[in-house]
Amino acid sequence: MAAQADGEAGMTSSSFTSERQWKLLTVSWLVALVSTLGALFFSEVMELEPCVLCWYQRIAMFPLVLILGAGAYTQDASSVKYGLPLAFTGWLVAFYHCLLYGGFIPAAMQPCSKGVSCSEQKLELVGFITIPLLSLLAFSIIVLLLLAAKKDPKK
């Protein structure tokens, strides 16, 4: 009977872990989905042409909708190992873009020499919220959620 109780306790603990991971994956998928829809809204509805760094951030964000959505739908926590490198790469590009917007990066290190400028502020909400800052926030949330989903509470 004690063995059965231990087995049930272990089962509850493992189902809690998978439920926790599923919730974290679902929320990270929702953040990626809202970010993707926001990026498409800015470019298609508001007609703000994305710069080179915005495209790199989109390249990192758009597949996260599929990867994290499939992981949440199938309740497969191993999708974290595919989503985390993309999210972290997008975070790095967004961080660089925020530094560029803030004037911390010299003009010689700006990748946008032709076409749309990466340092030109096209949209500013509440006086300080820019598109790269929104992207950095979204990638930060996704990275933190995926790291939490990767961590096994049993260890």
C-alpha positions as CSV (number, residue, x, y, z in Angstrom):
1,M,0.0,0.0,0.0
2,A,2.9,2.3,0.8
3,A,4.4,1.5,-2.6
4,Q,1.1,2.4,-4.2
5,A,1.0,5.7,-2.4
6,D,4.5,6.5,-3.5
7,G,3.6,5.7,-7.1
8,E,0.6,7.9,-6.9
9,A,2.7,10.7,-5.4
10,G,5.3,10.3,-8.1
11,M,2.5,10.4,-10.7
12,T,1.0,13.6,-9.3
13,S,4.5,15.2,-9.3
14,S,5.2,14.3,-12.9
15,S,1.8,15.3,-14.1
16,F,2.2,18.6,-12.3
17,T,5.6,19.1,-14.1
18,S,4.1,18.4,-17.5
19,E,1.1,20.7,-16.7
20,R,3.4,23.4,-15.6
21,Q,5.5,23.0,-18.7
22,W,2.4,23.0,-20.9
23,K,1.2,26.3,-19.3
24,L,4.6,27.9,-19.8
25,L,4.8,26.8,-23.4
26,T,1.3,28.0,-24.1
27,V,2.0,31.5,-22.6
28,S,5.3,31.7,-24.6
29,W,3.4,30.7,-27.7
30,L,0.8,33.4,-27.0
31,V,3.5,36.0,-26.6
32,A,5.1,34.9,-29.9
33,L,1.7,35.0,-31.7
34,V,0.9,38.5,-30.4
35,S,4.4,39.7,-31.4
36,T,4.1,38.2,-34.9
37,L,0.6,39.8,-35.4
38,G,1.9,43.1,-34.1
39,A,4.9,43.0,-36.5
40,L,2.5,42.3,-39.4
41,F,0.2,45.1,-38.2
42,F,3.0,47.6,-38.2
43,S,4.2,46.7,-41.6
44,E,1.0,45.9,-43.5
45,V,-1.6,48.1,-41.8
46,M,0.5,51.0,-40.6
47,E,2.8,50.7,-43.6
48,L,6.0,51.0,-41.6
49,E,8.7,49.4,-43.7
50,P,10.9,47.1,-41.5
51,C,14.7,47.8,-41.4
52,V,17.3,45.0,-41.6
53,L,17.4,44.4,-37.9
54,C,13.6,44.2,-37.7
55,W,13.8,41.5,-40.4
56,Y,16.3,39.5,-38.4
57,Q,14.0,39.8,-35.3
58,R,11.1,38.6,-37.4
59,I,13.2,35.7,-38.7
60,A,13.7,34.7,-35.1
61,M,10.1,35.4,-33.9
62,F,7.9,34.0,-36.7
63,P,9.1,30.3,-36.5
64,L,8.5,30.5,-32.7
65,V,4.8,30.6,-33.3
66,L,4.9,27.3,-35.1
67,I,7.5,25.6,-32.8
68,L,6.0,26.7,-29.5
69,G,2.4,26.2,-30.8
70,A,3.2,22.6,-31.9
71,G,5.0,22.0,-28.6
72,A,2.0,23.3,-26.6
73,Y,-0.5,21.5,-28.7
74,T,1.2,18.1,-28.5
75,Q,2.4,18.8,-24.9
76,D,5.9,18.1,-25.9
77,A,8.3,20.0,-23.6
78,S,11.3,19.1,-25.9
79,S,10.1,21.9,-28.2
80,V,11.9,24.2,-25.7
81,K,15.3,23.1,-27.0
82,Y,14.3,24.2,-30.5
83,G,12.6,27.5,-29.4
84,L,15.2,28.7,-26.9
85,P,18.1,29.3,-29.3
86,L,15.8,31.2,-31.7
87,A,14.4,33.3,-28.9
88,F,17.8,34.0,-27.5
89,T,19.1,35.0,-30.9
90,G,16.2,37.3,-31.4
91,W,16.8,38.8,-27.9
92,L,20.4,39.6,-28.9
93,V,19.4,41.3,-32.1
94,A,16.6,43.2,-30.3
95,F,19.1,44.3,-27.6
96,Y,21.5,45.5,-30.3
97,H,18.7,47.3,-32.0
98,C,17.7,49.1,-28.7
99,L,21.3,50.1,-28.2
100,L,21.3,51.5,-31.8
101,Y,18.1,53.4,-31.2
102,G,19.5,54.8,-27.9
103,G,22.6,56.1,-29.8
104,F,25.1,53.8,-28.0
105,I,26.3,52.2,-31.2
106,P,28.5,54.4,-33.5
107,A,27.3,55.0,-37.1
108,A,30.2,52.8,-38.4
109,M,28.7,49.7,-36.7
110,Q,25.1,50.2,-38.0
111,P,24.1,47.4,-40.4
112,C,21.5,49.5,-42.2
113,S,23.5,51.4,-44.7
114,K,21.0,51.2,-47.6
115,G,17.2,51.4,-47.4
116,V,15.4,51.9,-44.2
117,S,17.5,53.2,-41.3
118,C,17.8,51.0,-38.3
119,S,18.2,54.0,-36.0
120,E,15.3,56.1,-37.3
121,Q,12.4,56.2,-34.8
122,K,9.2,55.4,-36.7
123,L,6.9,54.9,-33.7
124,E,7.1,56.0,-30.1
125,L,4.4,55.2,-27.6
126,V,4.1,57.0,-24.3
127,G,7.3,58.9,-25.0
128,F,9.8,56.0,-24.7
129,I,8.3,52.7,-26.0
130,T,9.7,51.9,-29.5
131,I,9.3,48.9,-31.8
132,P,12.7,47.5,-30.8
133,L,11.9,47.8,-27.1
134,L,8.6,45.9,-27.7
135,S,10.6,43.2,-29.5
136,L,13.1,43.1,-26.7
137,L,10.4,42.8,-24.1
138,A,8.6,40.0,-26.1
139,F,11.9,38.0,-26.6
140,S,12.8,38.5,-22.9
141,I,9.4,37.1,-21.8
142,I,9.7,34.1,-24.1
143,V,13.3,33.3,-23.0
144,L,12.3,33.5,-19.3
145,L,9.3,31.3,-19.9
146,L,11.2,28.7,-21.9
147,L,14.0,28.6,-19.3
148,A,11.3,28.1,-16.6
149,A,9.8,25.3,-18.7
150,K,13.2,23.7,-19.2
151,K,13.9,23.6,-15.5
152,D,12.7,20.4,-13.9
153,P,11.2,21.1,-10.4
154,K,11.9,17.5,-9.3
155,K,15.7,18.2,-9.4
